[in-house]
Amino acid sequence: MINFIPFTDKLSSKFYDLNIVWLNELFLLEPYDEYVLKNPKISIIAKGGYVFFIEYKKEIVGTFALMPCDTSSYELMKMTVKESHRGKGIGNEIIIFAINFCKKKQARSVCLYSNTKLNNAIKLYKNHGFKEVPLTDDAPYDRADIKMIYHLY
């Protein structure tokens, strides 16, 4: 069983530490990533967003954020689970939690940007009903080669 823990200053460094691993392994760390990961209170929370941590057996094993895109949608971003805890269904639980959370906030949709190299992540998103939409020039990440959206209503 996992618990979803809202952002606290005490856990702030975990947001950076958990995300930096996969970003460095798979891609070049972009300046935007560095800024967001080091400043979640300013870059996400102060803009009306949310950062959550995933606790499993009293250990923080994952994190993700929801950033408002506009008045009626959120971007699911910086979602990661420690490699040692992948394959346990935690990613599924994160997606379900994020969708339900956004519904409670009366959002109309949840979008995300990803890279098709992340086969398991893309499969996870599709399994939960996210659909690919055209990627526009205003994508916040250079590495993004896919944009997906989930319509809540």
Salt bridges, closest charged atoms under 4 A:
ASP9 OD1 - LYS41 NZ 3.10
GLU30 OE2 - ARG143 NH1 3.30
ASP33 OD1 - LYS78 NZ 2.64
ASP33 OD2 - ARG143 NH1 2.68
GLU34 OE2 - LYS38 NZ 2.78
GLU59 OE2 - LYS82 NZ 2.64
GLU59 OE1 - HIS85 NE2 3.77
